[in-house]
Amino acid sequence: MSEKPILSVKDLKTHFDVTKGIFSPKQIVKAVDGVTFDVMPNETFGLVGESGCGKSTLGRTIVKLYDPVSGSIEFNGQDISKIKGSDLKTFRKDMQMIFQDPYASLNPRMTVGEIIKEPMIIHNIYNTDEEREARVVELLKIVGLKPDHIRRYPAEFSGGQRQRIGIARALAVNPKFIVCDEPISALDVSIQAQVINLLKNIQKEMGLSYLFIAHDLSMVKHISDKIGVMYLGHMMECGPSNDVYHRPLHPYTVALLSAIPIPDPEVSKAKSRIVLEGEIPSPINPPKGCPFCTRCSKATERCHNEMPQPIQVGNRQVSCFLYER
């Protein structure tokens, strides 16, 4: 019998009403507009795309910081898209989030120990403060910090150290799934690889599953088992990491990969980069057909008038008419 996904997202839509006044025409931002994908146990699903494509909104919807307007989010076989109250609290113990900004995501008036202990108190983990403090010290060691850091405040740490504190906080309640919302984008390049390797080691030791959101396709490829490529609230392509990276199918994925810098000047000079013309359309007024049709060099009249549905091409799904049989 095949293994079941730990997370299964089906036709998920998250829209926001941004109408400015009662007499203004209704305006709806379609931040996530019909996304479907699965994440297996102990797997990392990488989510990439340009700024504003809906990656972070999708992650926040999955952890129930935003409510979807339709679709389903199944976690461990339970549809959690509409849960509330005590059920929501139980769910949040099993699914945590690492936020993008290590400076804004930590309370500057709390010590590191208080920050990491807070989830344990909320979820009634451990009976005494001594047990919680011992667990905080253990978590600090796991993320590469010193036990004496427990009494310090966030302002005393660098960006990379703060993100390690954020990781320790996410691990405090022993979750099964972590949404990593661009956890390395605010860090120096020299620190990014350290944080990525730390996340991989923690995943191996604790049997976690990740949704890893990022801009950098090369970094996502390094940590992910599968990659999903988003554009304007839609999933353009989804499949195994190596296949998407080395043999992209969707024209948008091809363009993204062509923009990855190569450290070898000779190889970089010989490489042809695809420059996408124009701006990303507004999510308030998206194109009638394929969301990428206004910037795609292979777009036809059909692309401008009809929305392509996901097509299975080998072990991948791609939303493009080029692969219809």
N, C-alpha and C positions, 0 to 999 in steps of 0.2 A: 504493500500500500504506500502511495507517495506521501511525502511529508506535506502537511498543511501550512499555509502562510501564517506567520504571526500577525501580519498586518495586510489587510486587503482593502484597497480603496477602489470604489466603483462609481464612475460617472459623477464625481464630486464637483459641486459648484459652490463657490463662495462669492457673493455679490455684495456691494456696498451702495447704499443710497446716498448720493452726494448732491442732491437737489438743494439749491441755495436759498430758496424761499417758497412760500405757499403759492405764489403766482408764477413761479418759474416752471418751465417744462421739466418733467421728471428725468433725472440723470442717474443711471446705474453703472457703477464700475464693475465689470465682470473680471475680477482678479483671478479667479480660478473657474474655468468654464468647461467642465466635463472631463476630469482627469481620472484615469484608471491605471492602477499598477499593484503589484504584490511584493511583499518583502518576506523572505523566508527566515526561520530561526537561525541565529548566529551569522546573519548576512548583513552586508552594508550596501544600501541602495543609494547611489550618488545622484543628486539632482542638480543639473546645470542649466544655464541660460543667462541672457543679458539682464541687466538691472531693470526692474519693473515687470518682469515676465510672470510673476506670481509665485516664485519659489518659497519665499518666506511666509507668504499668506497661506500657502498649502501646508507648510510645516506647522504654523500656528493653529490652523484649522484641525489638523490631525491630533494635536494635544489639547484641543477644546478651548483654546484662548479665543477663537472665533467660532461662530456657529455657521454651518453650511446651510444654504437655501434648499439644496436637494442632494441626492446621492447617499452613499453609505460608506462608513468607516468601520470595518470589522477588525477588532483586536482580540486575538485568542478566541476567535469564533463568535464574539459578541459584538453586535452593532452598537457602537458607542456614540453615534452621531447625534442622538437626542437625549443621552443620559444626563441626569441632574442630581443634586443633593449628595447623599451618602455614596451612591453609586459612582458619581463623578470623582469624589475624594478617593475612593478605592482604586479607580482607574488611574488617577494621577500618581499614585504610589508606584504603579507598574510602568508608567511612561513619563519620562522626564525630558527636560530641554536644556541644551547649552546655548546661551544667547551670543549674538554676534559681537556686541560691544562689551569688553571686559571691564570697562570703566563705569558704564551706566548700569550694568546688571548687578552690581554689588552695593549694598547699603553702606555708605561711608561712615555712618555712626555706629556700626556694629563691628566687633572684632571678627577675625577669621573663624574662631571657634564658635561664636554665636551664629554666624552666617551658615556654617555647615550643620550645626545642631538644630537649627530652626525646622527643617523638614522632618527630622526625627521626632521633635516635640509635637508637630502638627499631626503626624501619623502614628503617634504613640508607640514609637519604636524604642526599645530598651526601657527598663524600669526606673533607673536612677540616673542622676546627672553624671555620676562617676563613670557609668557604663557608656553613656553618650560621649563623654570627653575622651575616653579610651578609643572609641571608634573614630572620633575626629582625628586623633593622633595617627591612627592606622591609615586613614584615608589620605592624610597629608603625606605620609611616606609613600603611599601608592602613586600619588601624582607628582612625586619628586620634590616635595617641600619638606622643611625641617619641623620637628615637633614644637620647637619654641616659637614658631610662627603663629601658634594658636592665639596668642595674646595681642597680636599686632592688628592694625587697621589696614583696609585696602589701599589707602594713600601711600603706604610704606612699601608697596610692591610695584614691579614693572608690569607692563601689559601681558607678557607671557606668563608671569607668576599669577596674575589676577585670573587669567583664563584657566589655569590649573586649579585655582580655588573654585571657580565655577564648575569645573569638571567634578571636583570632590563633592560639591553640594549636590550635583545631579546623582552621584553614586550613593549618597547618604541613606537613601531609602531602599537600596538594593533593587533598582528597576530592572525590567526585562528588555526595555526598548528606550533608546535615547534619540531625540531629534536634535541634530547638530546644525544650528542655523548659522552658517558661515563663521564657524568658530575660529578661523585663522585669518580672516580678511583684514582685521585691525592690527595684526601682529607683523613684526619685522620678518623678512624672508628667512633669516637665519634661525628664527624661533619656530616658524611654521612647520618645518619638518619634524622638530622635536615633539610638538603637540600632536601631529599626525601619528607618529610612531607610538606615542603614549596611548592614544585612543586605540590603536591596533593591539597593543599589549593588553590593555584593560579588557578589550572585547574577547581576546583569546582566553584570559584568565577567568572571566566572569560569565562567559557565554551570552554576551549581549547582542542585540540587533541594532543597527543604526540607520537613520535616514540622514545622509550627509549632504547638506546644501552648500554649494560654492559656485564661484565664477570660473575658477581655474580648472580647466578640463584635465590638464596633466596631473594636478594634485588629486583630483577626484578619481582618476584612473588608478593612481597609486593605492588608494584605500578601498575602492569600491569593488564589489562583485558584479553588480549591475549598474547601468547608467541610464537615467531618463533625461531627455533634453526637452526643456519647456520653452514655449514662445507664446506670449500674449495670452496666458492662462490655459494653454493647450499642451498636451504631450505630443511632441513631434516624432520622437523616436525613443525606443526603450529596448534594451537588450543587454547581454553579457558585456562586461567592461572592455575586454580586449577586442571584441568584434566591433563595438561602436567606435572605439578609438582608432583601430587600424583599418576598418572597412566601413566607414559611415555611409548610410543610405540616403537620408533626407538632405536636400540641398542646404538647409540651415545648419545641420550638424557638420557638413563638409566645410561650410564657411567658418564656423566656430573653430574647427580644428586647424584650418589654414592660418588662423591668427595667433596660434601658440608660438611664442618665440623659441628659437633653437640656438643653443650656446655656440655651436660651430658656425663661424662666419661663412665658410665656403658652402656648407649645406644650406644655410639660411638664404644665401644669395641665389642659389639654384631653385629654391622653393618658390612656387607661385602662390601669392596670397589673394584670396577672394574678398574684395571690398564690397560690402553691402551698401547699396545706394539708398538714400532716404532715411527717414526716422521710423521708429516703431509706431504703428498706428495707436490711436487712443483706445484704451480698454472701455471707454464710455461709448465709443462709436467704432467698433471693430469692423473689418471688411466683411462683406456678405458671405464670401466663400472661404477659402483657405486663409487663415490669419497671416500667413507668410507671403501671400501672393503679390503684395505691393512691393516687395524687395527681392523676389525670386527671379532669376534670369531664365528659368525654365517654365515659368507660369504660362498657362494657356487661358483661353476664354472660360473654359470650364472651371478652372481654379478660382477665377474671380466671381463665379456665380454659385458654386456648389462646395459645401464643406466635405473634405475627404474623411472617410472613416478609417480607424486603425486596421491595417492589413498585416497578416502574419507572413513574414518573409524569413523562412528558415526558423532560427531561434529568436527572432526579433519582431517587434511590432513597429510599423512605420505608418504615419498618416500622410500619404502622398499618392496622387493618381498615377505617378510614374511606375508604380509597382503593381498596378492592377493587371490581372491576367485575362 
